[in-house]
Amino acid sequence: MSHTIQDRTATRFLARNFLPNSGVISRHARGNKGRWIALPLLFLGAGLMLVQPCASAPFEFEVTGSLGTPRLDHTATLLPNGKVLVVGGDFLFGVLASAELYDPASGTWKPTGSLVTGRTHHTATLLPNGKVLVAGGFDGVGHNRTSVELYNPATGTWSETGSLATGRTSHTATLLPSGKLLIAAGENFINDVGALKSSELYDVGLDFESTWQPEIASAHLSSGRRFRLLTGSLFQGVSQASGGNTQDSSTNYPIVQLRSIDNSQVAVFPVDPLNGWSDTSFVSASVINLPLGPALVTVFTNGIPSASRYLVVTQRQQ
């Protein structure tokens, strides 16, 4: 059955991300002939509807699993493993600290670790190391949160980290190519301050020497869905961490990651076995289902990320 969307007053944007290979579309998705169309995910109680373009009708709706807890004004973050992390928000009885994971393979939700502090109107950002940083927000009783928390997908737990200088809600959070997080503007209800113009830079604190950090000089993505040549320095890392022989260990192997700016979809490029890699160059094998549009490419060696480099993935390259 197909429908068109005529009234958005009952529409809640449940998620802002694209689920690879799942048919879930976020606020922006490719329509026919490459046009951009706005596709919300509808919030109906605790249910979720998937919206996808189709040839026979403007929209097609497919019901999928329901959240364990109804919520609004929450965040939804696409994780590298393809699951979606929904965090916080509010409901009839106040602000929520709970979080849930959506699995597009099964269409089901499962609870995961709860925030240390419940909040709504916060931001949630996927960091280069795979963790999710939640910042600020509103506690529902008149206080703006200054606290910041990190979610570890490997353990499903949250931990507190450095605090914001100014409590804020309805702000923005932008991950910069340097790996730092820019928190900007928002509101502060205390003493009727209202809209804010201040901003803050958050250092994710990966704790490494700057001289160890790999650097990308150029990145050339070919029509074969691979990096024809990635050049730079320190791709080999500062330590091979081997067992005394000449073989490279996994810690020394460069990991090349491409991340969509539009929806945070991640692709990881394996090394081309014929051309290989060196301390200053990397040639990758092909990768399928590259995210189209603007993206950031990052090289990790010894777990240390480079500053990201901007590029645009075209239909020809995809």
ZAMI-352041 format. One line per 3 residues: number of its first residue (from 1); for each residue y, z, x of C-alpha. Coordinates in pm, 1 decimal, decimal comma. Each point is the difference from the previous one (the first is absolute). Example, Ala and Ser with C-alpha at 12.3 -4.5 7.8 and 13.67 -1.06 7.14 Angstrom:
# residues 2
1> -450,0:780,0:1230,0 ~ 344,0:-66,0:137,0
***
This chain:
# residues 318
1> 0,0:0,0:0,0 ~ 344,1:-86,6:130,8 ~ 346,1:133,3:-77,4
4> 358,3:-43,6:103,8 ~ 224,2:289,1:89,7 ~ 298,9:25,1:-234,3
7> 99,3:365,1:6,2 ~ 14,0:206,3:321,2 ~ 117,3:324,9:-162,2
10> -354,2:137,5:-3,7 ~ -83,6:-137,8:342,4 ~ -44,2:224,7:301,0
13> -47,1:-147,5:342,6 ~ -317,5:175,5:109,3 ~ -47,5:-170,9:333,8
16> 216,0:-208,7:230,4 ~ -268,8:-152,8:213,2 ~ -238,0:-292,1:3,7
19> -369,4:77,3:15,5 ~ -174,6:-259,2:217,8 ~ -279,6:-188,6:-177,7
22> 37,9:209,9:-316,2 ~ 229,2:-198,5:-226,8 ~ 248,9:286,1:-20,4
25> 355,9:-124,2:18,1 ~ 309,7:209,4:63,1 ~ 363,1:-57,5:-88,4
28> -5,9:-331,5:178,1 ~ -282,3:-250,2:7,9 ~ -44,1:-366,4:62,3
31> 8,8:-203,3:-318,6 ~ -102,7:-360,9:-49,7 ~ 165,2:-244,9:239,6
34> 98,8:283,0:232,5 ~ 265,1:156,4:-223,5 ~ 57,2:375,5:9,7
37> -54,5:184,1:-327,4 ~ 38,6:369,0:-85,5 ~ -325,7:160,8:-110,2
40> 2,9:373,5:-83,7 ~ -305,3:220,3:-26,5 ~ 16,4:168,3:-336,8
43> -12,1:377,9:-32,1 ~ -174,3:86,3:-326,9 ~ -100,0:363,7:-4,5
46> -223,0:25,4:304,3 ~ -131,5:-355,4:-27,9 ~ 66,5:-292,0:228,6
49> 16,6:-368,0:-84,5 ~ -34,2:-271,4:260,2 ~ 235,4:-293,0:-44,3
52> -71,4:-337,3:154,3 ~ 129,3:-355,0:-49,9 ~ -239,7:-250,6:-151,5
55> 2,1:-372,2:-71,2 ~ -39,8:17,7:-378,4 ~ 256,5:270,7:-84,1
58> 300,9:168,0:162,8 ~ -181,8:334,2:39,5 ~ -350,2:134,2:-21,7
61> -75,3:369,7:-42,8 ~ -309,7:177,3:119,0 ~ -58,6:370,7:-60,2
64> -118,5:200,0:298,0 ~ -72,4:367,9:67,3 ~ 231,0:279,3:-114,2
67> 175,7:250,1:220,2 ~ -132,3:352,3:-8,7 ~ 349,8:130,3:-81,1
70> 276,1:-183,0:-190,9 ~ 317,3:-16,7:210,3 ~ 332,3:-178,3:39,2
73> 264,6:-32,4:273,1 ~ -279,1:21,5:259,2 ~ -66,9:-222,0:301,0
76> -281,5:-246,1:66,9 ~ -86,9:-102,4:355,7 ~ -249,5:-264,9:109,5
79> -220,4:136,2:280,6 ~ -154,2:-213,8:277,0 ~ -344,2:43,1:-158,3
82> 120,8:-173,9:-317,2 ~ 18,0:313,4:-214,5 ~ 320,5:118,6:-168,8
85> 133,2:352,7:44,5 ~ 195,0:132,4:-300,7 ~ 198,6:315,1:74,1
88> 194,9:257,3:-199,2 ~ 227,8:-86,6:-290,5 ~ 50,0:199,7:-316,5
91> -154,8:45,8:-341,2 ~ 53,5:216,9:-308,3 ~ -44,2:330,0:177,7
94> 196,2:-63,6:316,9 ~ -14,9:-153,7:344,5 ~ -340,8:-90,7:143,8
97> -141,1:65,9:345,9 ~ -326,1:-183,3:-64,1 ~ -95,1:-336,5:150,7
100> -261,8:-261,0:-91,3 ~ -164,3:-301,1:165,4 ~ -67,2:-327,5:-181,2
103> -294,6:-208,0:121,2 ~ 47,1:-367,8:-97,3 ~ -366,9:-71,4:71,6
106> -119,3:231,8:-277,7 ~ 318,4:22,0:-208,3 ~ -15,2:379,5:5,3
109> 222,3:289,0:102,2 ~ -101,7:308,3:197,8 ~ 203,6:310,5:84,1
112> 96,2:63,0:360,0 ~ 184,1:283,0:171,0 ~ 311,0:138,0:-171,0
115> 347,9:20,1:148,1 ~ 103,7:332,4:146,2 ~ 305,4:-20,4:-226,8
118> 15,8:-189,0:-329,9 ~ 278,6:-255,8:-38,0 ~ 126,1:-300,1:-193,3
121> 247,7:-281,5:79,8 ~ -113,0:23,8:363,8 ~ -92,6:-278,3:242,4
124> -337,8:-78,2:156,0 ~ -25,7:-221,2:309,1 ~ -305,8:-134,1:180,4
127> 48,9:61,5:373,1 ~ -136,5:-217,8:283,1 ~ -264,9:262,6:75,5
130> -144,0:-31,5:-352,7 ~ 136,3:329,3:-131,8 ~ 234,9:24,4:-298,7
133> 328,3:188,8:25,8 ~ 146,8:151,2:-317,6 ~ 363,9:105,8:21,6
136> 245,0:184,4:-223,0 ~ -9,4:-14,0:-377,4 ~ 79,1:236,0:-287,2
139> -185,3:319,3:-92,1 ~ 79,1:-18,9:-371,6 ~ 201,5:325,4:-14,3
142> 323,9:-101,9:169,4 ~ -88,4:-22,0:368,4 ~ -16,3:-303,2:226,2
145> -282,1:8,5:250,8 ~ 74,0:-10,2:372,7 ~ -366,9:29,8:90,3
148> -205,6:-287,7:139,7 ~ -380,7:-29,6:-12,9 ~ -260,3:-222,8:167,1
151> -318,1:-121,4:-168,1 ~ -302,4:-70,6:218,7 ~ -232,4:-250,5:-173,6
154> -286,8:93,7:233,1 ~ -5,8:360,5:-125,0 ~ 174,6:-35,2:-336,8
157> 234,7:286,0:87,0 ~ 374,6:61,0:25,5 ~ 195,9:182,3:268,9
160> 366,4:91,3:22,9 ~ 214,1:-155,1:270,4 ~ 372,2:2,2:89,0
163> 253,0:49,3:-281,5 ~ 288,3:-216,0:-114,3 ~ 348,4:121,4:92,4
166> 111,6:-54,5:-362,0 ~ -208,9:43,0:-310,1 ~ -0,7:-322,9:-199,7
169> -170,3:-178,7:-286,5 ~ -14,2:-364,0:-114,2 ~ 77,7:-106,1:356,1
172> -149,3:-284,3:203,4 ~ -234,1:6,7:298,4 ~ -28,3:-300,8:232,0
175> -238,4:-27,4:293,7 ~ 185,8:-158,2:292,7 ~ -157,6:-225,0:266,8
178> 45,0:287,7:247,5 ~ -240,5:209,4:-206,2 ~ 272,7:237,0:-118,0
181> 64,1:58,9:-369,4 ~ 347,7:-44,2:-148,2 ~ 69,4:232,5:-295,2
184> 317,9:-102,0:-182,2 ~ 224,5:109,8:-289,2 ~ -147,8:139,8:-322,2
187> 119,9:293,5:-206,7 ~ 51,5:371,2:52,9 ~ 32,1:209,4:-315,8
190> 93,2:324,2:173,8 ~ 366,4:89,3:-63,8 ~ 38,3:-331,0:-184,2
193> 20,9:-197,9:324,2 ~ -137,9:-304,4:-178,6 ~ -55,2:-324,9:186,5
196> -41,0:25,5:377,5 ~ 125,7:-237,9:267,7 ~ -170,0:169,2:295,5
199> -309,7:-131,5:175,3 ~ -254,6:139,5:246,2 ~ -243,2:-136,3:255,8
202> -346,2:152,4:11,5 ~ -203,6:-31,9:316,8 ~ -369,1:-8,9:-89,4
205> -67,4:179,7:326,0 ~ -299,3:-181,5:147,5 ~ 69,7:190,4:323,1
208> -39,8:-254,6:280,2 ~ 199,6:-99,6:305,3 ~ 230,2:-295,3:-67,1
211> -126,2:-160,5:323,0 ~ -347,7:-19,3:-156,5 ~ 113,4:-195,1:-306,4
214> -113,7:-364,1:-26,1 ~ 269,9:-258,6:-61,3 ~ -15,5:-331,7:-188,0
217> 204,9:-282,1:153,9 ~ -109,5:-282,6:-233,4 ~ -240,5:-52,7:-289,1
220> -118,7:-344,3:-109,6 ~ -214,0:-17,7:-314,7 ~ -182,1:-333,2:-32,4
223> -124,9:-192,7:-303,8 ~ -350,1:120,6:87,4 ~ 88,0:349,4:-127,5
226> 3,3:141,9:349,1 ~ 239,6:90,5:276,4 ~ -2,8:-300,2:231,1
229> 178,1:215,2:254,9 ~ 144,5:349,8:-1,8 ~ 189,3:85,8:317,8
232> 148,2:320,3:131,1 ~ -93,1:288,6:225,4 ~ -233,4:300,7:15,5
235> -255,9:-159,8:-233,3 ~ -264,9:147,8:228,8 ~ 118,2:357,1:-41,4
238> 51,4:275,7:253,3 ~ -363,6:108,0:25,7 ~ -329,5:-183,7:-40,4
241> -170,2:332,6:-74,5 ~ -332,2:-151,7:102,1 ~ -315,6:167,4:123,0
244> 53,3:-95,8:362,9 ~ -95,8:-366,6:-26,2 ~ 214,5:-310,5:-41,8
247> -43,0:-32,9:-375,6 ~ 301,9:54,9:-221,5 ~ -28,9:274,0:-255,8
250> 115,7:-12,5:-360,2 ~ 308,3:207,8:86,4 ~ 116,8:-270,3:239,2
253> -61,3:-288,3:-240,8 ~ 324,3:-124,9:-161,4 ~ 10,3:13,8:-378,7
256> 233,0:-258,6:-157,4 ~ 115,8:82,5:-352,4 ~ 196,4:-213,4:-244,9
259> 163,3:188,3:-286,7 ~ 170,9:-156,6:-300,9 ~ 352,0:125,4:-61,3
262> -23,6:-81,8:-372,2 ~ -313,4:197,1:-84,8 ~ -131,3:171,7:317,4
265> -322,1:-204,3:1,5 ~ -150,2:23,8:349,0 ~ -201,0:-252,9:202,1
268> -157,5:80,9:337,8 ~ -58,2:-283,4:249,6 ~ -308,2:13,2:225,0
271> 19,7:-151,1:347,5 ~ -114,0:-359,8:48,4 ~ -325,5:34,4:201,9
274> 66,5:-329,1:181,7 ~ 361,5:59,2:105,2 ~ -0,7:377,5:16,9
277> 297,5:213,9:92,5 ~ 182,2:143,4:299,1 ~ 273,7:250,3:68,1
280> 261,6:-259,2:-98,4 ~ -166,9:-229,4:-256,3 ~ -231,0:5,5:-301,3
283> -167,0:-283,1:-192,6 ~ -163,6:93,4:-329,0 ~ -283,2:-130,8:-210,8
286> 74,0:-123,9:-353,3 ~ 57,3:242,3:-287,7 ~ -36,3:-89,1:-367,8
289> 226,2:107,7:-288,8 ~ 317,1:53,1:200,4 ~ 285,3:145,7:-207,4
292> 269,4:-262,1:-56,4 ~ 368,6:56,9:68,0 ~ 188,7:225,7:240,8
295> -215,0:223,2:218,6 ~ 0,4:221,2:308,3 ~ -247,0:-42,5:285,0
298> -86,5:302,6:215,1 ~ -220,7:40,3:307,3 ~ -184,3:330,9:53,2
301> -143,5:94,1:339,2 ~ -142,6:343,6:74,1 ~ 107,6:78,6:-357,5
304> 365,8:-62,0:91,7 ~ 189,0:-247,8:-223,0 ~ 248,9:-253,2:131,8
307> 332,0:-57,2:-170,3 ~ -83,9:-242,5:-279,8 ~ 105,8:-362,7:6,8
310> 115,6:-186,3:-311,3 ~ -152,9:-326,2:-116,1 ~ -59,7:-192,8:-322,7
313> -347,8:-111,5:-108,2 ~ 17,2:-337,3:-175,4 ~ -247,5:-166,2:-235,4
316> -100,2:-236,1:282,7 ~ -86,2:292,0:227,2 ~ -180,1:190,9:-273,6
***
